Amino acid sequence: MDAADTIRAYYDALRAGEPLAPFFAAERAGDPQAVKFGISERLVGVESIREGLRDQTERTVDWAVDSRALRVTERERHAWFADDVTMGWTDTERGIRYEFETRWSGTLERRETADTSPGTPESDWRFVGMHVSTAGEI
């Protein structure tokens, strides 16, 4: 699975309500911490990302994720991407449906992995940085 397939698998997992944390790189000694910026969140470090994604999965349903312009550049051990994504979900706690035109960008790193536990992507690519913002004009 290449980096682009990993990003598409992440979108599929989001739509299906599956765990998303396995798509993010675990921290290693001396590494900078992974970061994930969402529309209304800033998560730094793998534990914060895992907690934030777990909370998101527990309180949201009916995800729609429509990738319209995925561009990925892949090198031997790193890849970066940008995409325009129409997305929506229902917040089960508030009973509100949200829909946004968003821009996604991020960086992935190839990691050797032997983790075959359920919910772990078949890819050895992991996100080390992700940014999602609304595309609306100010």
The first five atom37 places (N, CA, C, CB, O) and aatype in JSON, in Angstrom:
{
  "aatype": [12, 3, 0, 0, 3, 16, 9, 1, 0, 18, 18, 3, 0, 10, 1, 0, 7, 6, 14, 10, 0, 14, 13, 13, 0, 0, 6, 1, 0, 7, 3, 14, 5, 0, 19, 11, 13, 7, 9, 15, 6, 1, 10, 19, 7, 19, 6, 15, 9, 1, 6, 7, 10, 1, 3, 5, 16, 6, 1, 16, 19, 3, 17, 0, 19, 3, 15, 1, 0, 10, 1, 19, 16, 6, 1, 6, 1, 8, 0, 17, 13, 0, 3, 3, 19, 16, 12, 7, 17, 16, 3, 16, 6, 1, 7, 9, 1, 18, 6, 13, 6, 16, 1, 17, 15, 7, 16, 10, 6, 1, 1, 6, 16, 0, 3, 16, 15, 14, 7, 16, 14, 6, 15, 3, 17, 1, 13, 19, 7, 12, 8, 19, 15, 16, 0, 7, 6, 9],
  "atom_mask": [
    [1, 1, 1, 1, 1],
    [1, 1, 1, 1, 1],
    [1, 1, 1, 1, 1],
    [1, 1, 1, 1, 1],
    [1, 1, 1, 1, 1],
    [1, 1, 1, 1, 1],
    [1, 1, 1, 1, 1],
    [1, 1, 1, 1, 1],
    [1, 1, 1, 1, 1],
    [1, 1, 1, 1, 1],
    [1, 1, 1, 1, 1],
    [1, 1, 1, 1, 1],
    [1, 1, 1, 1, 1],
    [1, 1, 1, 1, 1],
    [1, 1, 1, 1, 1],
    [1, 1, 1, 1, 1],
    [1, 1, 1, 0, 1],
    [1, 1, 1, 1, 1],
    [1, 1, 1, 1, 1],
    [1, 1, 1, 1, 1],
    [1, 1, 1, 1, 1],
    [1, 1, 1, 1, 1],
    [1, 1, 1, 1, 1],
    [1, 1, 1, 1, 1],
    [1, 1, 1, 1, 1],
    [1, 1, 1, 1, 1],
    [1, 1, 1, 1, 1],
    [1, 1, 1, 1, 1],
    [1, 1, 1, 1, 1],
    [1, 1, 1, 0, 1],
    [1, 1, 1, 1, 1],
    [1, 1, 1, 1, 1],
    [1, 1, 1, 1, 1],
    [1, 1, 1, 1, 1],
    [1, 1, 1, 1, 1],
    [1, 1, 1, 1, 1],
    [1, 1, 1, 1, 1],
    [1, 1, 1, 0, 1],
    [1, 1, 1, 1, 1],
    [1, 1, 1, 1, 1],
    [1, 1, 1, 1, 1],
    [1, 1, 1, 1, 1],
    [1, 1, 1, 1, 1],
    [1, 1, 1, 1, 1],
    [1, 1, 1, 0, 1],
    [1, 1, 1, 1, 1],
    [1, 1, 1, 1, 1],
    [1, 1, 1, 1, 1],
    [1, 1, 1, 1, 1],
    [1, 1, 1, 1, 1],
    [1, 1, 1, 1, 1],
    [1, 1, 1, 0, 1],
    [1, 1, 1, 1, 1],
    [1, 1, 1, 1, 1],
    [1, 1, 1, 1, 1],
    [1, 1, 1, 1, 1],
    [1, 1, 1, 1, 1],
    [1, 1, 1, 1, 1],
    [1, 1, 1, 1, 1],
    [1, 1, 1, 1, 1],
    [1, 1, 1, 1, 1],
    [1, 1, 1, 1, 1],
    [1, 1, 1, 1, 1],
    [1, 1, 1, 1, 1],
    [1, 1, 1, 1, 1],
    [1, 1, 1, 1, 1],
    [1, 1, 1, 1, 1],
    [1, 1, 1, 1, 1],
    [1, 1, 1, 1, 1],
    [1, 1, 1, 1, 1],
    [1, 1, 1, 1, 1],
    [1, 1, 1, 1, 1],
    [1, 1, 1, 1, 1],
    [1, 1, 1, 1, 1],
    [1, 1, 1, 1, 1],
    [1, 1, 1, 1, 1],
    [1, 1, 1, 1, 1],
    [1, 1, 1, 1, 1],
    [1, 1, 1, 1, 1],
    [1, 1, 1, 1, 1],
    [1, 1, 1, 1, 1],
    [1, 1, 1, 1, 1],
    [1, 1, 1, 1, 1],
    [1, 1, 1, 1, 1],
    [1, 1, 1, 1, 1],
    [1, 1, 1, 1, 1],
    [1, 1, 1, 1, 1],
    [1, 1, 1, 0, 1],
    [1, 1, 1, 1, 1],
    [1, 1, 1, 1, 1],
    [1, 1, 1, 1, 1],
    [1, 1, 1, 1, 1],
    [1, 1, 1, 1, 1],
    [1, 1, 1, 1, 1],
    [1, 1, 1, 0, 1],
    [1, 1, 1, 1, 1],
    [1, 1, 1, 1, 1],
    [1, 1, 1, 1, 1],
    [1, 1, 1, 1, 1],
    [1, 1, 1, 1, 1],
    [1, 1, 1, 1, 1],
    [1, 1, 1, 1, 1],
    [1, 1, 1, 1, 1],
    [1, 1, 1, 1, 1],
    [1, 1, 1, 1, 1],
    [1, 1, 1, 0, 1],
    [1, 1, 1, 1, 1],
    [1, 1, 1, 1, 1],
    [1, 1, 1, 1, 1],
    [1, 1, 1, 1, 1],
    [1, 1, 1, 1, 1],
    [1, 1, 1, 1, 1],
    [1, 1, 1, 1, 1],
    [1, 1, 1, 1, 1],
    [1, 1, 1, 1, 1],
    [1, 1, 1, 1, 1],
    [1, 1, 1, 1, 1],
    [1, 1, 1, 1, 1],
    [1, 1, 1, 0, 1],
    [1, 1, 1, 1, 1],
    [1, 1, 1, 1, 1],
    [1, 1, 1, 1, 1],
    [1, 1, 1, 1, 1],
    [1, 1, 1, 1, 1],
    [1, 1, 1, 1, 1],
    [1, 1, 1, 1, 1],
    [1, 1, 1, 1, 1],
    [1, 1, 1, 1, 1],
    [1, 1, 1, 0, 1],
    [1, 1, 1, 1, 1],
    [1, 1, 1, 1, 1],
    [1, 1, 1, 1, 1],
    [1, 1, 1, 1, 1],
    [1, 1, 1, 1, 1],
    [1, 1, 1, 1, 1],
    [1, 1, 1, 0, 1],
    [1, 1, 1, 1, 1],
    [1, 1, 1, 1, 1]
  ],
  "atom_positions": [
    [[0.86, -1.17, 0.0], [0.0, 0.0, 0.0], [0.91, 1.24, 0.0], [-0.98, 0.0, 1.24], [1.8, 1.36, 0.83]],
    [[0.66, 2.14, -0.93], [1.47, 3.35, -0.97], [0.84, 4.44, -0.11], [1.64, 3.85, -2.43], [-0.21, 4.23, 0.5]],
    [[1.47, 5.61, -0.06], [0.99, 6.69, 0.81], [-0.42, 7.13, 0.41], [1.95, 7.89, 0.75], [-1.26, 7.37, 1.28]],
    [[-0.69, 7.25, -0.89], [-2.03, 7.67, -1.34], [-3.09, 6.66, -0.9], [-2.05, 7.82, -2.88], [-4.17, 7.05, -0.46]],
    [[-2.79, 5.37, -1.02], [-3.73, 4.34, -0.57], [-3.97, 4.44, 0.94], [-3.21, 2.94, -0.93], [-5.08, 4.19, 1.41]],
    [[-2.93, 4.8, 1.69], [-3.08, 4.96, 3.15], [-4.03, 6.1, 3.47], [-1.71, 5.21, 3.8], [-4.87, 5.98, 4.36]],
    [[-3.91, 7.2, 2.75], [-4.8, 8.35, 2.96], [-6.24, 7.95, 2.63], [-4.37, 9.57, 2.1], [-7.16, 8.26, 3.38]],
    [[-6.43, 7.26, 1.51], [-7.79, 6.81, 1.14], [-8.34, 5.83, 2.18], [-7.77, 6.13, -0.26], [-9.53, 5.85, 2.49]],
    [[-7.47, 4.97, 2.73], [-7.91, 4.03, 3.77], [-8.33, 4.78, 5.03], [-6.77, 3.02, 4.11], [-9.27, 4.38, 5.72]],
    [[-7.63, 5.88, 5.34], [-8.01, 6.72, 6.48], [-9.4, 7.3, 6.25], [-6.97, 7.87, 6.7], [-10.25, 7.26, 7.14]],
    [[-9.65, 7.82, 5.05], [-10.98, 8.35, 4.72], [-12.04, 7.26, 4.87], [-11.0, 8.93, 3.28], [-13.12, 7.5, 5.42]],
    [[-11.73, 6.05, 4.38], [-12.68, 4.94, 4.5], [-12.96, 4.59, 5.96], [-12.15, 3.7, 3.77], [-14.11, 4.36, 6.34]],
    [[-11.91, 4.56, 6.78], [-12.07, 4.25, 8.2], [-12.91, 5.33, 8.89], [-10.7, 4.12, 8.89], [-13.72, 5.02, 9.76]],
    [[-12.71, 6.58, 8.51], [-13.5, 7.68, 9.07], [-14.97, 7.49, 8.73], [-13.0, 9.05, 8.54], [-15.83, 7.61, 9.6]],
    [[-15.26, 7.2, 7.46], [-16.65, 6.97, 7.03], [-17.29, 5.81, 7.8], [-16.71, 6.69, 5.53], [-18.47, 5.86, 8.15]],
    [[-16.51, 4.77, 8.04], [-17.03, 3.54, 8.66], [-17.07, 3.6, 10.18], [-16.19, 2.36, 8.24], [-17.59, 2.69, 10.82]],
    [[-16.54, 4.67, 10.77], [-16.52, 4.76, 12.23], [-15.5, 3.84, 12.87], [0.0, 0.0, 0.0], [-15.65, 3.47, 14.04]],
    [[-14.48, 3.47, 12.13], [-13.44, 2.58, 12.64], [-12.37, 3.4, 13.36], [-12.81, 1.75, 11.49], [-12.29, 4.61, 13.18]],
    [[-11.54, 2.75, 14.17], [-10.47, 3.46, 14.87], [-9.52, 4.16, 13.9], [-9.68, 2.49, 15.76], [-9.14, 3.59, 12.88]],
    [[-9.16, 5.39, 14.23], [-8.28, 6.19, 13.37], [-6.87, 6.32, 13.94], [-8.87, 7.56, 13.17], [-5.93, 6.59, 13.19]],
    [[-6.71, 6.13, 15.22], [-5.41, 6.3, 15.87], [-4.31, 5.44, 15.25], [-5.52, 5.98, 17.34], [-3.17, 5.89, 15.17]],
    [[-4.6, 4.21, 14.8], [-3.51, 3.4, 14.23], [-2.87, 4.0, 12.98], [-4.04, 2.03, 13.91], [-1.8, 3.56, 12.56]],
    [[-3.51, 4.97, 12.38], [-2.95, 5.61, 11.2], [-1.85, 6.62, 11.55], [-4.05, 6.3, 10.41], [-1.15, 7.1, 10.67]],
    [[-1.7, 6.94, 12.84], [-0.72, 7.94, 13.27], [0.51, 7.24, 13.84], [-1.33, 8.89, 14.32], [0.41, 6.2, 14.5]],
    [[1.67, 7.84, 13.59], [2.94, 7.26, 14.01], [3.07, 7.29, 15.53], [4.11, 8.01, 13.37], [2.79, 8.3, 16.17]],
    [[3.5, 6.18, 16.09], [3.84, 6.14, 17.51], [5.14, 6.91, 17.69], [3.98, 4.67, 18.04], [6.0, 6.92, 16.81]],
    [[5.27, 7.55, 18.83], [6.47, 8.34, 19.09], [7.65, 7.44, 19.4], [6.23, 9.33, 20.24], [7.52, 6.39, 20.03]],
    [[8.81, 7.89, 18.93], [10.06, 7.2, 19.22], [10.98, 8.19, 19.92], [10.73, 6.64, 17.91], [10.87, 9.4, 19.71]],
    [[11.87, 7.69, 20.73], [12.81, 8.57, 21.45], [13.53, 9.49, 20.48], [13.84, 7.73, 22.25], [14.06, 9.05, 19.46]],
    [[13.53, 10.77, 20.8], [14.22, 11.76, 19.99], [13.41, 12.32, 18.84], [0.0, 0.0, 0.0], [13.83, 13.28, 18.21]],
    [[12.24, 11.73, 18.56], [11.38, 12.23, 17.48], [10.55, 13.4, 17.94], [10.47, 11.11, 16.96], [10.14, 13.46, 19.1]],
    [[10.28, 14.35, 17.04], [9.29, 15.37, 17.38], [7.92, 14.7, 17.51], [9.25, 16.51, 16.3], [7.68, 13.63, 16.93]],
    [[7.04, 15.31, 18.24], [5.72, 14.72, 18.43], [4.86, 14.91, 17.19], [5.04, 15.34, 19.65], [4.96, 15.92, 16.49]],
    [[4.01, 13.92, 16.93], [3.04, 14.03, 15.85], [2.02, 15.12, 16.22], [2.33, 12.66, 15.6], [1.76, 15.37, 17.39]],
    [[1.45, 15.75, 15.2], [0.44, 16.78, 15.42], [-0.75, 16.56, 14.5], [1.04, 18.19, 15.21], [-0.6, 16.07, 13.38]],
    [[-1.93, 16.92, 15.0], [-3.15, 16.87, 14.2], [-3.95, 18.12, 14.52], [-3.98, 15.56, 14.49], [-4.37, 18.34, 15.66]],
    [[-4.16, 18.93, 13.49], [-5.0, 20.11, 13.63], [-6.31, 19.82, 12.9], [-4.3, 21.38, 13.05], [-6.31, 19.5, 11.72]],
    [[-7.42, 19.93, 13.62], [-8.72, 19.78, 13.02], [-9.39, 21.13, 12.9], [0.0, 0.0, 0.0], [-8.76, 22.16, 13.18]],
    [[-10.63, 21.14, 12.49], [-11.36, 22.4, 12.31], [-11.4, 23.18, 13.62], [-12.78, 22.13, 11.81], [-11.3, 24.41, 13.61]],
    [[-11.54, 22.48, 14.73], [-11.64, 23.19, 16.02], [-10.76, 22.56, 17.1], [-13.09, 23.22, 16.49], [-11.08, 22.65, 18.28]],
    [[-9.67, 21.92, 16.69], [-8.83, 21.26, 17.67], [-7.36, 21.35, 17.3], [-9.24, 19.8, 17.81], [-7.0, 21.56, 16.14]],
    [[-6.53, 21.19, 18.3], [-5.08, 21.11, 18.14], [-4.61, 19.99, 19.05], [-4.36, 22.49, 18.48], [-4.66, 20.12, 20.27]],
    [[-4.16, 18.9, 18.46], [-3.72, 17.74, 19.22], [-2.24, 17.52, 18.97], [-4.54, 16.47, 18.83], [-1.81, 17.41, 17.82]],
    [[-1.46, 17.47, 20.05], [-0.01, 17.31, 19.94], [0.4, 16.07, 20.72], [0.73, 18.57, 20.47], [0.07, 15.93, 21.89]],
    [[1.11, 15.19, 20.06], [1.56, 13.95, 20.68], [0.58, 12.82, 20.43], [0.0, 0.0, 0.0], [-0.63, 13.03, 20.34]],
    [[1.12, 11.63, 20.32], [0.31, 10.49, 19.94], [-0.8, 10.19, 20.95], [1.18, 9.27, 19.77], [-1.9, 9.8, 20.54]],
    [[-0.55, 10.37, 22.24], [-1.6, 10.09, 23.23], [-2.75, 11.09, 23.12], [-1.01, 10.14, 24.65], [-3.91, 10.7, 23.23]],
    [[-2.44, 12.34, 22.89], [-3.47, 13.36, 22.7], [-4.27, 13.08, 21.43], [-2.85, 14.76, 22.64], [-5.5, 13.22, 21.41]],
    [[-3.58, 12.68, 20.37], [-4.26, 12.35, 19.12], [-5.16, 11.14, 19.31], [-3.23, 12.07, 17.99], [-6.31, 11.15, 18.88]],
    [[-4.65, 10.11, 19.96], [-5.47, 8.91, 20.19], [-6.72, 9.23, 21.0], [-4.65, 7.84, 20.92], [-7.81, 8.77, 20.67]],
    [[-6.55, 10.03, 22.05], [-7.69, 10.4, 22.9], [-8.7, 11.22, 22.1], [-7.22, 11.19, 24.14], [-9.91, 10.97, 22.18]],
    [[-8.22, 12.2, 21.34], [-9.11, 13.04, 20.55], [-9.87, 12.25, 19.49], [0.0, 0.0, 0.0], [-11.06, 12.47, 19.29]],
    [[-9.19, 11.34, 18.82], [-9.84, 10.53, 17.79], [-10.82, 9.54, 18.4], [-8.81, 9.8, 16.96], [-11.88, 9.28, 17.83]],
    [[-10.47, 8.98, 19.54], [-11.37, 8.05, 20.23], [-12.66, 8.78, 20.63], [-10.69, 7.44, 21.48], [-13.75, 8.25, 20.44]],
    [[-12.51, 9.98, 21.19], [-13.67, 10.79, 21.57], [-14.52, 11.13, 20.35], [-13.22, 12.08, 22.28], [-15.74, 11.04, 20.4]],
    [[-13.86, 11.52, 19.26], [-14.57, 11.86, 18.03], [-15.38, 10.66, 17.52], [-13.59, 12.33, 16.96], [-16.53, 10.81, 17.13]],
    [[-14.76, 9.48, 17.51], [-15.43, 8.28, 17.02], [-16.63, 7.92, 17.89], [-14.45, 7.1, 16.97], [-17.65, 7.47, 17.39]],
    [[-16.5, 8.13, 19.2], [-17.58, 7.79, 20.12], [-18.78, 8.72, 20.01], [-17.07, 7.81, 21.54], [-19.91, 8.29, 20.26]],
    [[-18.58, 9.97, 19.63], [-19.7, 10.93, 19.65], [-20.15, 11.42, 18.28], [-19.31, 12.11, 20.46], [-20.92, 12.37, 18.18]],
    [[-19.66, 10.75, 17.2], [-20.08, 11.15, 15.87], [-20.48, 9.93, 15.04], [-18.96, 11.92, 15.16], [-19.97, 8.83, 15.25]],
    [[-21.41, 10.15, 14.11], [-21.87, 9.09, 13.2], [-22.16, 9.7, 11.83], [-23.15, 8.37, 13.76], [-22.1, 10.92, 11.65]],
    [[-22.46, 8.83, 10.9], [-22.91, 9.25, 9.55], [-21.9, 10.14, 8.84], [-24.24, 9.97, 9.65], [-22.25, 11.18, 8.28]],
    [[-20.64, 9.73, 8.87], [-19.6, 10.51, 8.21], [-19.72, 10.42, 6.7], [-18.21, 10.05, 8.65], [-19.92, 9.34, 6.14]],
    [[-19.59, 11.56, 6.05], [-19.45, 11.66, 4.6], [-18.1, 12.31, 4.35], [-20.64, 12.48, 3.94], [-17.81, 13.36, 4.9]],
    [[-17.29, 11.69, 3.52], [-15.97, 12.21, 3.2], [-15.79, 12.07, 1.7], [-14.82, 11.46, 4.0], [-15.66, 10.96, 1.19]],
    [[-15.79, 13.2, 0.99], [-15.68, 13.18, -0.47], [-14.4, 13.89, -0.89], [-16.92, 13.85, -1.13], [-14.34, 15.12, -0.93]],
    [[-13.39, 13.11, -1.2], [-12.1, 13.63, -1.64], [-12.23, 14.07, -3.1], [-10.96, 12.56, -1.48], [-12.69, 13.3, -3.94]],
    [[-11.81, 15.31, -3.39], [-11.98, 15.82, -4.75], [-10.67, 16.17, -5.45], [-12.84, 17.03, -4.71], [-10.67, 16.36, -6.67]],
    [[-9.56, 16.25, -4.73], [-8.33, 16.71, -5.39], [-7.09, 16.19, -4.67], [-8.3, 18.23, -5.45], [-6.16, 16.96, -4.4]],
    [[-7.07, 14.91, -4.37], [-5.93, 14.36, -3.63], [-4.66, 14.41, -4.48], [-6.22, 12.91, -3.2], [-4.62, 13.91, -5.61]],
    [[-3.65, 15.03, -3.91], [-2.33, 15.09, -4.53], [-1.32, 14.59, -3.5], [-1.97, 16.56, -5.02], [-1.28, 15.08, -2.37]],
    [[-0.52, 13.62, -3.89], [0.43, 13.01, -2.98], [1.8, 12.96, -3.65], [-0.04, 11.59, -2.55], [1.92, 12.56, -4.81]],
    [[2.81, 13.36, -2.92], [4.19, 13.19, -3.37], [4.85, 12.24, -2.39], [4.96, 14.58, -3.45], [4.83, 12.45, -1.17]],
    [[5.44, 11.19, -2.94], [6.03, 10.15, -2.1], [7.52, 10.01, -2.4], [5.3, 8.8, -2.31], [7.93, 9.98, -3.56]],
    [[8.3, 9.94, -1.36], [9.72, 9.64, -1.45], [9.95, 8.32, -0.72], [10.59, 10.8, -0.84], [9.0, 7.67, -0.3]],
    [[11.2, 7.94, -0.57], [11.48, 6.63, 0.01], [10.87, 6.47, 1.41], [12.98, 6.41, 0.08], [10.26, 5.44, 1.69]],
    [[11.04, 7.47, 2.28], [10.58, 7.33, 3.66], [9.57, 8.38, 4.08], [11.76, 7.38, 4.59], [9.03, 8.29, 5.19]],
    [[9.29, 9.37, 3.24], [8.36, 10.44, 3.59], [7.42, 10.73, 2.42], [9.12, 11.72, 3.99], [7.76, 10.51, 1.26]],
    [[6.25, 11.22, 2.76], [5.28, 11.63, 1.75], [4.51, 12.82, 2.3], [4.32, 10.46, 1.36], [4.38, 12.98, 3.51]],
    [[3.99, 13.64, 1.4], [3.15, 14.75, 1.82], [1.97, 14.83, 0.88], [3.94, 16.09, 1.84], [2.04, 14.39, -0.27]],
    [[0.88, 15.41, 1.38], [-0.35, 15.43, 0.58], [-1.14, 16.7, 0.81], [-1.21, 14.22, 0.9], [-0.94, 17.42, 1.79]],
    [[-2.04, 16.94, -0.13], [-3.03, 18.01, -0.02], [-4.3, 17.5, -0.68], [-2.52, 19.36, -0.68], [-4.24, 16.71, -1.63]],
    [[-5.45, 17.95, -0.19], [-6.72, 17.5, -0.73], [-7.8, 18.53, -0.42], [-7.1, 16.12, -0.17], [-7.73, 19.25, 0.57]],
    [[-8.8, 18.58, -1.28], [-10.03, 19.32, -1.02], [-11.08, 18.27, -0.71], [-10.45, 20.24, -2.25], [-11.31, 17.36, -1.5]],
    [[-11.72, 18.39, 0.45], [-12.63, 17.36, 0.92], [-13.93, 17.99, 1.4], [-11.97, 16.53, 2.06], [-13.93, 18.89, 2.24]],
    [[-15.04, 17.52, 0.86], [-16.34, 17.85, 1.41], [-16.61, 16.8, 2.48], [-17.48, 17.88, 0.3], [-16.56, 15.6, 2.23]],
    [[-16.9, 17.29, 3.69], [-17.12, 16.32, 4.77], [-18.3, 16.74, 5.64], [-15.87, 16.18, 5.62], [-18.64, 17.92, 5.74]],
    [[-18.9, 15.74, 6.25], [-20.01, 15.99, 7.15], [-20.14, 14.85, 8.14], [0.0, 0.0, 0.0], [-19.68, 13.73, 7.88]],
    [[-20.78, 15.14, 9.27], [-21.0, 14.14, 10.3], [-22.12, 14.63, 11.21], [-19.7, 13.86, 11.12], [-22.48, 15.8, 11.19]],
    [[-22.65, 13.71, 11.99], [-23.66, 14.05, 12.98], [-23.05, 13.9, 14.37], [-24.93, 13.16, 12.82], [-22.49, 12.85, 14.69]],
    [[-23.16, 14.94, 15.17], [-22.72, 14.92, 16.57], [-23.86, 14.32, 17.37], [-22.33, 16.38, 17.1], [-24.93, 14.92, 17.48]],
    [[-23.64, 13.13, 17.93], [-24.72, 12.42, 18.63], [-25.06, 13.05, 19.97], [-24.32, 10.98, 18.85], [-26.19, 12.9, 20.44]],
    [[-24.12, 13.76, 20.6], [-24.41, 14.42, 21.87], [-25.28, 15.65, 21.69], [-23.12, 14.81, 22.56], [-26.17, 15.9, 22.5]],
    [[-25.04, 16.4, 20.64], [-25.79, 17.63, 20.38], [-26.95, 17.43, 19.42], [-24.87, 18.68, 19.83], [-27.84, 18.28, 19.34]],
    [[-26.94, 16.31, 18.68], [-27.98, 16.07, 17.69], [-27.91, 17.05, 16.52], [0.0, 0.0, 0.0], [-28.94, 17.42, 15.96]],
    [[-26.7, 17.46, 16.15], [-26.51, 18.44, 15.09], [-25.72, 17.81, 13.95], [-25.78, 19.7, 15.62], [-24.75, 17.09, 14.18]],
    [[-26.14, 18.08, 12.72], [-25.41, 17.65, 11.53], [-24.49, 18.8, 11.1], [-26.39, 17.25, 10.37], [-24.94, 19.93, 10.94]],
    [[-23.2, 18.5, 10.91], [-22.22, 19.48, 10.44], [-21.77, 19.11, 9.04], [-21.0, 19.55, 11.41], [-21.6, 17.93, 8.72]],
    [[-21.58, 20.12, 8.2], [-21.05, 19.9, 6.86], [-20.11, 21.04, 6.51], [-22.19, 19.78, 5.81], [-20.42, 22.2, 6.76]],
    [[-18.95, 20.69, 5.94], [-17.92, 21.68, 5.63], [-17.23, 21.36, 4.31], [-16.9, 21.74, 6.75], [-17.1, 20.2, 3.93]],
    [[-16.8, 22.4, 3.64], [-15.82, 22.29, 2.57], [-14.49, 22.48, 3.26], [-16.06, 23.37, 1.38], [-14.27, 23.51, 3.91]],
    [[-13.59, 21.51, 3.15], [-12.34, 21.57, 3.9], [-11.13, 21.39, 3.0], [-12.34, 20.51, 4.99], [-11.21, 20.92, 1.86]],
    [[-10.0, 21.78, 3.57], [-8.7, 21.55, 2.95], [-7.9, 20.69, 3.91], [-7.95, 22.91, 2.64], [-7.85, 20.95, 5.11]],
    [[-7.28, 19.67, 3.38], [-6.46, 18.76, 4.17], [-5.03, 18.83, 3.65], [-7.01, 17.3, 4.11], [-4.8, 18.96, 2.45]],
    [[-4.09, 18.74, 4.57], [-2.69, 18.58, 4.18], [-2.0, 17.82, 5.29], [-2.01, 19.97, 3.92], [-2.47, 17.77, 6.43]],
    [[-0.87, 17.23, 4.95], [-0.16, 16.49, 5.98], [1.08, 15.81, 5.47], [0.0, 0.0, 0.0], [1.43, 15.88, 4.29]],
    [[1.75, 15.15, 6.41], [2.99, 14.45, 6.15], [2.88, 13.04, 6.7], [4.21, 15.2, 6.76], [2.33, 12.82, 7.79]],
    [[3.39, 12.1, 5.96], [3.43, 10.71, 6.39], [4.88, 10.25, 6.4], [2.56, 9.8, 5.47], [5.72, 10.77, 5.66]],
    [[5.15, 9.27, 7.24], [6.48, 8.67, 7.31], [6.32, 7.17, 7.17], [7.21, 9.05, 8.64], [5.41, 6.57, 7.75]],
    [[7.23, 6.56, 6.41], [7.2, 5.11, 6.28], [7.84, 4.52, 7.54], [7.96, 4.63, 4.98], [8.98, 4.86, 7.89]],
    [[7.12, 3.65, 8.21], [7.6, 3.0, 9.41], [7.56, 1.49, 9.2], [6.76, 3.41, 10.65], [6.59, 0.96, 8.64]],
    [[8.58, 0.81, 9.63], [8.52, -0.65, 9.6], [7.56, -1.07, 10.69], [9.94, -1.3, 9.8], [7.67, -0.64, 11.84]],
    [[6.62, -1.92, 10.33], [5.64, -2.36, 11.31], [5.31, -3.82, 11.1], [4.36, -1.51, 11.23], [5.2, -4.29, 9.96]],
    [[5.17, -4.53, 12.18], [4.74, -5.91, 12.12], [3.39, -6.04, 12.82], [5.79, -6.85, 12.77], [2.94, -7.14, 13.11]],
    [[2.76, -4.9, 13.09], [1.48, -4.89, 13.81], [0.36, -5.33, 12.87], [1.19, -3.48, 14.38], [0.03, -4.62, 11.92]],
    [[-0.21, -6.47, 13.14], [-1.31, -6.98, 12.32], [-2.59, -7.07, 13.14], [-0.95, -8.36, 11.73], [-3.51, -7.81, 12.78]],
    [[-2.66, -6.33, 14.26], [-3.85, -6.37, 15.09], [-5.02, -5.74, 14.35], [-3.61, -5.65, 16.44], [-4.82, -4.89, 13.49]],
    [[-6.24, -6.14, 14.68], [-7.42, -5.6, 14.0], [-7.44, -4.07, 14.08], [-8.71, -6.17, 14.62], [-7.12, -3.48, 15.11]],
    [[-7.83, -3.44, 12.99], [-7.93, -1.99, 12.95], [-6.63, -1.3, 12.56], [0.0, 0.0, 0.0], [-6.62, -0.09, 12.37]],
    [[-5.54, -2.06, 12.44], [-4.27, -1.47, 12.05], [-4.18, -1.48, 10.53], [-3.06, -2.23, 12.68], [-4.4, -2.52, 9.9]],
    [[-3.85, -0.34, 9.92], [-3.78, -0.3, 8.47], [-2.73, -1.29, 7.95], [-3.45, 1.12, 7.99], [-1.73, -1.55, 8.61]],
    [[-2.97, -1.83, 6.76], [-2.04, -2.77, 6.16], [-0.78, -2.06, 5.66], [-2.7, -3.53, 5.02], [0.18, -2.71, 5.26]],
    [[-0.79, -0.75, 5.67], [0.31, 0.04, 5.17], [1.35, 0.28, 6.25], [-0.2, 1.37, 4.64], [1.05, 0.23, 7.45]],
    [[2.58, 0.53, 5.82], [3.6, 0.93, 6.79], [3.75, 2.45, 6.8], [4.94, 0.25, 6.46], [4.68, 2.97, 7.43]],
    [[2.87, 3.16, 6.13], [2.86, 4.63, 6.16], [2.02, 5.1, 7.34], [2.3, 5.22, 4.83], [0.92, 4.58, 7.57]],
    [[2.53, 6.09, 8.1], [1.81, 6.65, 9.24], [1.86, 8.17, 9.16], [2.41, 6.15, 10.58], [2.86, 8.75, 8.74]],
    [[0.78, 8.81, 9.57], [0.74, 10.26, 9.62], [1.63, 10.76, 10.76], [-0.72, 10.78, 9.79], [1.59, 10.22, 11.86]],
    [[2.43, 11.77, 10.49], [3.18, 12.46, 11.53], [2.69, 13.9, 11.66], [4.69, 12.43, 11.23], [3.01, 14.59, 12.63]],
    [[1.91, 14.33, 10.7], [1.3, 15.64, 10.76], [0.07, 15.67, 9.88], [0.0, 0.0, 0.0], [0.09, 15.14, 8.76]],
    [[-1.02, 16.28, 10.38], [-2.24, 16.41, 9.6], [-2.87, 17.75, 9.96], [-3.23, 15.23, 9.87], [-2.89, 18.15, 11.12]],
    [[-3.39, 18.41, 8.94], [-4.06, 19.69, 9.15], [-5.33, 19.71, 8.33], [-3.13, 20.88, 8.77], [-5.31, 19.47, 7.13]],
    [[-6.44, 20.01, 8.99], [-7.74, 20.13, 8.32], [-8.29, 21.5, 8.67], [-8.73, 18.98, 8.76], [-8.37, 21.87, 9.84]],
    [[-8.68, 22.25, 7.65], [-9.25, 23.58, 7.89], [-10.44, 23.78, 6.95], [-8.19, 24.7, 7.69], [-10.55, 23.11, 5.92]],
    [[-11.3, 24.69, 7.31], [-12.43, 25.0, 6.44], [-11.95, 25.85, 5.28], [-13.55, 25.73, 7.22], [-11.01, 26.63, 5.41]],
    [[-12.6, 25.69, 4.16], [-12.19, 26.38, 2.94], [-13.01, 27.65, 2.71], [-12.32, 25.46, 1.74], [-12.82, 28.33, 1.7]],
    [[-13.91, 27.97, 3.64], [-14.74, 29.16, 3.47], [-13.93, 30.44, 3.51], [0.0, 0.0, 0.0], [-12.91, 30.53, 4.19]],
    [[-14.41, 31.42, 2.78], [-13.72, 32.72, 2.78], [-14.1, 33.52, 4.01], [-14.05, 33.52, 1.5], [-15.19, 33.38, 4.56]],
    [[-13.17, 34.36, 4.43], [-13.39, 35.21, 5.59], [-13.99, 36.54, 5.13], [-12.06, 35.44, 6.37], [-14.26, 37.41, 5.96]]
  ]
}
